[in-house]
Amino acid sequence: MWLWHVGGSDRLPAGLQAAIDAAIGHLWYSPISVWEIGMLHARGRVSLEGGPRAWLEKALARFPLEEAALTREVALRSSELDLGHRDPADHVLAATALVHGLTLVTLDERLRGAGWLPTRSE
């Protein structure tokens, strides 16, 4: 979602775009999202001007977010979750939201389908 928002992608629903814009100053990201963006770039699935490091610096300067720490509790909680699939990044994202008391903004049906996980998609 972060990548889509910063890049102005039409994949991001307009209502969610507006909600994100209205919440500036109260938004967080997980370090696992940085890893995922870097992996997408490395695999040629996205092109980031200057590479992931330069993109991240520009993105955070333009659209500041707080970093939700990848703590021991997040790591432990991620291994305890039952999401119905084994994607480790999804487990870390879900655990990060739970441990830090955040709402996960996602269009991923598998994450949205976890009734115990606070999500937002619109």
N, C-alpha and C positions, 0 to 999 in steps of 0.2 A: 504494500500500500504506500509505503514511504517513497519507494522508487517511482511509483506511478504518480504520486502527488507532485514530487519535485520535478518530474519530467513532463507534467501536464498531460498524462495519458488519458485517452477517452475510455479506458477500461475502468476508471474510477467513477462510480456513480455520482451524478451531480450533487445529490443531497449529501453524500458523504464528503465530497470535496468541500462543500460549504461548511459542514460541521467541523471538519479538520481546520479550515481557515479560521473559524470562530474560536477554536480551542487553542490557538497559538499561545505558548507560554505554559500550557498545562499538558503537553504531550511528551511521551516517552518512547524510547526505542530500546530494543534488546541488542546486545552485542552479537547475538546469533543472526540478526538481520544483516549486520555488516558482513558477517561470514557468508551468508547466502548471496548477497549482492556480489561479493568478490568471486564466489564460485560461478555465478551466472556469467560474469564477465570472462572468467578464465575459460569457460566452455563455449564462449562465443554466442551466448543466448541474449546478452545485452552488450551494448557498446557504451563504455563510460569514457567521456573525454578526459584524457590524462591518466586514465586507469582508476581503480577503486579508491586509492588513497586521496588523489586529487579531487575526485568526484565527491567523496565524503566531506572533505574540508569545505568545498564550495557549497554543498547541500546544507551542512550545519550552519554555515555563515548566513545563508539565504533563508533557511527554515530551521531555527534553533529548536532542538529537542533535548530533553534530559535523558541521560543514560541510566537504564534500570540495570543495576549491577548483576552480573552472573555470579551469584554467591554459592556457597556450599549448600545452603537451604534450597536454592533454585535447582541445583544439580541433583540433590537427593529427591526433591519433590518430582522432578521430571521422570525419574525412574519408577516412581510409584503410581503414575497416572495410567489410566486405561482409556486410550483414545480410539481403540479399535483398529489401529494401524501402528507401524513401528518407525515412522519418520522421526528421527531424533530431534531435528530442528523444530518440528511441531510440538514435541514434548517439552522442549526448553522454552518455547514461546508461551505455551499454556502455563507452565510452572512459573515463569517470570510474572505473568499477569496475576496469578493466584498469590504468590509470595509478596508481591509489591502492592497488591490491592488495586490493580489496573484493569481496564476493559480492553480486550484485544480487538483491534480493528482488522477485520479479515473478510474476504469473500470465500475463503476455503470452506466448503460444505462440511468437510470432516471435522473441522474445529468448531464451526457454528452448530453442528449437531450434538456436541457435548453439552447437555443441558446444565451442567454444573459449572461451565466456564463462561464468565461474562464476556460477551462479544458484541460487536456492533458492525453492521454491514451496510447501513443506509444512513 
